[in-house]
Amino acid sequence: MNMLIYLIPVALFLGGLGLAAFLWSLKNGQYDDLDGAAWRIIDDGEDRPG
């Protein structure tokens, strides 16, 4: 039971850290072009003149 005194603040801190990282990625435009990333994975690049 004494371990909960340490584990609960650690879990809250790590959750807050994850939330801060997610909000930072939203602010920096990480999720702006989801369709473009999906098509770049599928494209094999063979249609380019070489």
Kinemage of the C-alpha trace (Angstrom):
@kinemage 1
@onewidth
@group {chain A} dominant
@subgroup {mainchain}
@vectorlist {calphas} color= white
{ca met a 1} P 0.000 0.000 0.000
{ca asn a 2} L 2.917 2.344 0.653
{ca met a 3} L 4.029 1.840 -2.947
{ca leu a 4} L 0.915 3.696 -4.180
{ca ile a 5} L 2.309 6.870 -2.616
{ca tyr a 6} L 5.092 6.697 -5.206
{ca leu a 7} L 3.336 5.069 -8.134
{ca ile a 8} L 0.364 7.434 -8.435
{ca pro a 9} L 2.456 10.641 -8.808
{ca val a 10} L 4.811 8.869 -11.230
{ca ala a 11} L 1.855 7.701 -13.341
{ca leu a 12} L 0.314 11.187 -13.320
{ca phe a 13} L 3.633 12.735 -14.305
{ca leu a 14} L 4.144 10.301 -17.192
{ca gly a 15} L 0.568 10.842 -18.372
{ca gly a 16} L 1.087 14.608 -18.304
{ca leu a 17} L 4.342 14.199 -20.190
{ca gly a 18} L 2.587 12.168 -22.882
{ca leu a 19} L -0.189 14.747 -23.125
{ca ala a 20} L 2.359 17.556 -23.434
{ca ala a 21} L 4.171 15.676 -26.220
{ca phe a 22} L 0.897 15.109 -28.068
{ca leu a 23} L -0.106 18.767 -27.789
{ca trp a 24} L 3.359 19.833 -28.944
{ca ser a 25} L 3.058 17.602 -32.023
{ca leu a 26} L -0.369 19.067 -32.805
{ca lys a 27} L 1.018 22.605 -32.537
{ca asn a 28} L 3.903 21.817 -34.876
{ca gly a 29} L 1.666 20.414 -37.623
{ca gln a 30} L 2.591 16.752 -37.286
{ca tyr a 31} L -0.932 15.623 -38.257
{ca asp a 32} L -1.670 18.105 -41.058
{ca asp a 33} L -1.213 15.827 -44.096
{ca leu a 34} L -2.276 12.304 -43.153
{ca asp a 35} L -3.378 11.361 -46.674
{ca gly a 36} L -0.056 12.386 -48.204
{ca ala a 37} L 1.882 10.161 -45.825
{ca ala a 38} L -0.388 7.212 -46.608
{ca trp a 39} L 0.118 7.629 -50.370
{ca arg a 40} L 3.897 8.014 -50.003
{ca ile a 41} L 4.038 4.583 -48.349
{ca ile a 42} L 2.145 2.976 -51.238
{ca asp a 43} L 4.059 4.777 -54.016
{ca asp a 44} L 7.036 2.738 -55.184
{ca gly a 45} L 8.552 5.575 -57.247
{ca glu a 46} L 8.802 3.645 -60.525
{ca asp a 47} L 6.815 6.221 -62.505
{ca arg a 48} L 9.580 8.828 -62.257
{ca pro a 49} L 11.882 9.287 -65.259
{ca gly a 50} L 15.335 8.276 -64.344
